[in-house]
Amino acid sequence: MRSGTALGADSTGPAGEAGSHRPGGRPRRRTARGRFWALAACGVVLAVPAALLAVRLTGRDAGTYLAVPMVLFPHTAVLALLVLVLTTSVRAVRSWSAAAVALLLIVAHVWLVAPRFVSDSVTVPPSAARLRVATLNTDEGAVDPAAVVEMVRAERIDVLAVEQTPARGLDALDRAGLDALLPYHALHPEYDSSIYSRTPLTGADTTDIDTVWPQTIAGTTVGGRTVRLVAVHTYYPLGNPGRWSRDMYSLAVLARDEGPDAVFLGDFNATLDHAPMRSLLAAGLTDTHAELGEGWAPTWPVGAGIVPPLVQLDHVLHGSGLAGVSVRERTLPGTDHRAVVAELAVLPERAAAPVAG
């Protein structure tokens, strides 16, 4: 009996109670620990869009390496959306505070990005003269020259700007027949940008502004007005963000000098979320994609395996004397950039403001 009593005491006494709670306690501790680490991971994920939002609002990407991750700013809203879905729909990690932070980040991203998906209300008279332009970074002349000629023919291009095109690349374009379609040109392979035109060019030259290499400029007559063309290729922020920022700010000075009938087209190595690009637009230029509500137009990288084009580095910008009619991208074999093709209209000149007496 003593032995049985002892056995009974072992099963019902304090030791027995501890044994009965231990199996249930461990899962509870594991669940709490798992919830803690899951929410910590959510916090780390939210730190990415939060940090880029702070950079976007403060413009701290100008002249710093923060310009490099800034190219992904619109994409980081997806991270906040994932956290929002997780913390509201999965019971084990439900957290209304984390969900609120995620929602706030999503709203802020949408507020900053949405305007480029809304078309501007600019009335273009049917009689307005049109100019069809295209820009293409040929990746050191690696682009298929026949594809370039076919694009110019199919899109009825009036002006083509090419960037990162050495002399051998220009020779290949000539052999493919580009000169027959665009016989007038300002070619500067030594300075990394060149201009081809269907109509005669005037004032063809290169700039002397503070950019790594001079930009090629020229004028062409459209509807009786001289449209100033600037073929742009800036330095890249990964190589030297300070140098890239100076390039962009120098272009802003040039934009003020060129006036309303100007078209800046090329590889800016910048997106609309970069502070230097916003400064350039503030100098009197309009991004044709954003103007027409075409806010999603990634142009780089192309041909990078399974990685699709993610960011728009190539732009057609124009002054207030013109308006965008259409814009699209073309993928050409051989280069890592997509071409941008835009049709612009030359707006009637505004009546002169009365001179104050």
Stockholm file with secondary structure:
# STOCKHOLM 1.0

chainA/1-357         MRSGTALGADSTGPAGEAGSHRPGGRPRRRTARGRFWALAACGVVLAVPAALLAVRLTGRDAGTYLAVPMVLFPHTAVLALLVLVLTTSVRAVRSWSAAAVALLLIVAHVWLVAPRFVSDSVTVPPSAARLRVATLNTDEGAVDPAAVVEMVRAERIDVLAVEQTPARGLDALDRAGLDALLPYHALHPEYDSSIYSRTPLTGADTTDIDTVWPQTIAGTTVGGRTVRLVAVHTYYPLGNPGRWSRDMYSLAVLARDEGPDAVFLGDFNATLDHAPMRSLLAAGLTDTHAELGEGWAPTWPVGAGIVPPLVQLDHVLHGSGLAGVSVRERTLPGTDHRAVVAELAVLPERAAAPVAG
#=GR chainA/1-357 SS CHHHHHHHHHHHSHHHHHHHHHHHHHHHHHHHHHHHHHHHHHHHHHHHHHHHHHHHHHTTTTTSTTHHHHTTGGGGHHHHHHHHHHHHHCGGGCCHHHHHHHHHHHHHHHHHHGGGGSCCCCCCCTTSCEEEEEEEECTTTTSCHHHHHHHHHHHTCSEEEEESCCHHHHHHHHHHTHHHHSCEEECCGGGTEEEEESSCEEEEEECCSSSSSCCEEEEEEETTEEEEEEEEECCCTTTCHHHHHHHHHHHHHHHHHHCSSEEEEEECSCCTTSHHHHHHHHTTCEEHHHHTTCCCCCCBCCSBTTBCCCBCCEEEEECTTEEEEEEEEECCTTCSSCEEEEEEEECCCCCCCCCCC
#=GC SS_cons         CHHHHHHHHHHHSHHHHHHHHHHHHHHHHHHHHHHHHHHHHHHHHHHHHHHHHHHHHHTTTTTSTTHHHHTTGGGGHHHHHHHHHHHHHCGGGCCHHHHHHHHHHHHHHHHHHGGGGSCCCCCCCTTSCEEEEEEEECTTTTSCHHHHHHHHHHHTCSEEEEESCCHHHHHHHHHHTHHHHSCEEECCGGGTEEEEESSCEEEEEECCSSSSSCCEEEEEEETTEEEEEEEEECCCTTTCHHHHHHHHHHHHHHHHHHCSSEEEEEECSCCTTSHHHHHHHHTTCEEHHHHTTCCCCCCBCCSBTTBCCCBCCEEEEECTTEEEEEEEEECCTTCSSCEEEEEEEECCCCCCCCCCC
//
